[in-house]
Amino acid sequence: MKSSNAGESLRGTTMRLVTFETEGSVRVGAVRNGAGGRMEVVDLGRHDASLPGSVKQLLEAGPAIWP
């Protein structure tokens, strides 16, 4: 049975934010375990174009822009 509390399923989970460059553009992303246990970066800007381009800018903007 699935938990009705989404936060409960994330207990003990660590999110790693990264700033990375791709195709000449600086982007903000999150690291996750991919196929075969390989680490991969999810480009957060592809999911929300309003996000700043770096982790530093994201943190400086504060909760006002966090979903």
C-alpha positions as CSV (number, residue, x, y, z in Angstrom):
1,M,0.0,0.0,0.0
2,K,1.3,3.4,-0.9
3,S,1.8,6.1,1.7
4,S,-0.6,9.0,1.4
5,N,2.0,11.3,2.8
6,A,4.5,12.1,-0.1
7,G,7.1,13.5,2.3
8,E,7.1,10.2,4.2
9,S,8.4,8.3,1.2
10,L,11.3,10.7,0.9
11,R,12.6,10.3,4.5
12,G,16.3,9.7,4.4
13,T,16.6,10.9,0.8
14,T,19.3,13.4,-0.1
15,M,18.9,15.8,-3.0
16,R,22.1,17.1,-4.6
17,L,21.7,20.2,-6.7
18,V,24.4,21.0,-9.3
19,T,25.3,23.7,-11.7
20,F,26.4,22.2,-15.1
21,E,27.1,23.4,-18.6
22,T,25.7,21.8,-21.7
23,E,25.7,23.1,-25.3
24,G,27.3,26.4,-24.1
25,S,24.6,27.1,-21.5
26,V,24.9,27.0,-17.7
27,R,22.0,25.1,-16.1
28,V,20.7,24.0,-12.7
29,G,20.1,20.3,-12.2
30,A,19.6,17.5,-9.6
31,V,21.7,14.4,-9.4
32,R,19.9,11.0,-9.3
33,N,20.7,7.3,-9.6
34,G,20.0,6.3,-13.1
35,A,19.9,2.9,-14.9
36,G,22.5,0.5,-13.5
37,G,23.2,2.7,-10.5
38,R,24.9,5.3,-12.7
39,M,24.6,8.9,-11.5
40,E,22.8,11.2,-13.9
41,V,21.9,14.9,-13.9
42,V,18.3,15.9,-14.4
43,D,18.1,19.4,-16.1
44,L,15.6,21.2,-13.8
45,G,15.3,24.0,-16.3
46,R,13.8,21.7,-18.9
47,H,11.0,21.1,-16.5
48,D,10.6,24.7,-15.4
49,A,12.0,27.3,-17.7
50,S,11.5,30.0,-15.0
51,L,14.2,28.6,-12.8
52,P,17.5,30.4,-12.5
53,G,20.5,29.1,-14.4
54,S,22.6,28.1,-11.4
55,V,22.3,26.6,-7.9
56,K,23.7,29.9,-6.4
57,Q,21.0,31.9,-8.2
58,L,18.3,29.4,-7.1
59,L,19.3,29.7,-3.5
60,E,19.7,33.5,-3.6
61,A,16.2,33.8,-5.0
62,G,14.8,31.9,-2.0
63,P,11.4,30.3,-1.4
64,A,9.5,32.8,-3.5
65,I,10.4,30.8,-6.6
66,W,10.4,27.3,-5.2
67,P,7.4,25.2,-6.3
